[in-house]
Amino acid sequence: MGQPLQLHEDRLFPSDPAQRAVARRLYAEVKDLPIVSPHGHTDPAWFAEDAPFGNPAELFIIPDHYLFRMLYSQGVALEDLGVPRSDGGPVETDGRKIWRRFAEHYHLFRGTPSRLWFDHALSVVLGIEEKLTSESAERIYDRLSERLRDDDTRPRALFDRFNIEVLATTESPLDDLAHHQTIRASNWAGRVITAFRPDPVVDPDFEGFRTNLEELADLTSEDCLTWEGYLAALRQRRAFFAEMGATSTDHGHPSAATADLDAGACRDLFAKVLTGEGSAVEHELFRAQMLTEMARMSLDDGLVMQIHPGSFRNHNARLFEGFGRDKGADIPARTDYVRALKPLLDRFGNERGLSIILFTLDETSYSRELAPLAGHYPVLKVGPAWWFYDSPEGMLRYRRALTETAGFYNTVGFNDDTRAFLSIPARHDVARRVDCAYLAELVCTHRLDEDEALEVAHDLTYRLVKQAYKL
């Protein structure tokens, strides 16, 4: 037996004894509330097929860019971690070797949220009682391999054990949602819904854009090479996603730019981007117009709109060429919300029937732009600390920057936005602990009564997310 793996019961709570005592009391009231996960990227096939997960490397390491990006930064090749190449070239396939290599580098995650999530998954979810080290790697791999063969570690059993009330995946308009249909047709009570992510058919820079439109046309029997037919096809797919349980759309644009062109200008711009010869400025303008079009459609069909801008995606050109999207090379960029959103807000900002959730990878925008915007416009809410800032310090900075201007009730609770299914309870636990720590500070500095803090803790954990995402 190696070093014991123990998660301290007061982790992430304040060191001040008075604040810690309040945080403990608040956390005790919310820690066991159901998990509502309204935005994420887990694979619906897991819940449709309910097959056992593969070996520990396939489950934990190969699909998780939070993990392998750190090792890549220290010179470990993605091929050596089993990450598939776009060209089908050779990569390591021995799960034990991949796991051992990961364990040898596990010290790199000291002080990171990935370490918190990973240790939680090992200890709380799978019952591992010793720390992951080079020396313990083989024993832990063998123990995990045994556990993953047990019925209680199948996807549906874990979903139930995690106390997940609802979980949303994210699919392209070109997806037939067959896995979601299988889930709905089964006798399992778990609620797994989809979310509409139109990037492949609204971003002219998305690989295969023209081909994607042709596929959209085949799916909808609309002429997607005309502006009117294209919009009709998008409305049709949104309606299908809503029928399959979707309550939200999601937009991963490079910027928050919006536009409000007249119909003739839209037709001309659409014709230009279809040629494949549009300029970067025209492509950005088209994306900007499509955010406004999506807002118009959301006003009609009631889907909540999420805007996730500001990521310079696939920044590492060689890695993108070799391995494709979502390989840890997406980098935050400065984002202007005040000017960028003005065209959309001029058109729809005062509509009571529209809900837009804004996310950011530019923390400087929290107090300067997002809190004042969401603290005024009825359509706007601020999404939780996201991606690189889905962390204890990031969450605290988020609360400190937003609360005085936007309050708690122009935010939407927490979402985990993850592909790593086993990390979901850990991520929600971190969010609950950090929120209770922040609320305890307000109580102990006499800015909030403890009974109010308890009500806010319930709201941040459960009520706000259900309300914001119409769940």
Summary of the structure (lengths in Angstrom):
residues: 471
radius of gyration: 22.6
end to end distance: 45.3
largest distance: 71.6
contacts: 1586
relative contact order: 0.14
helix: 52%
strand: 7%
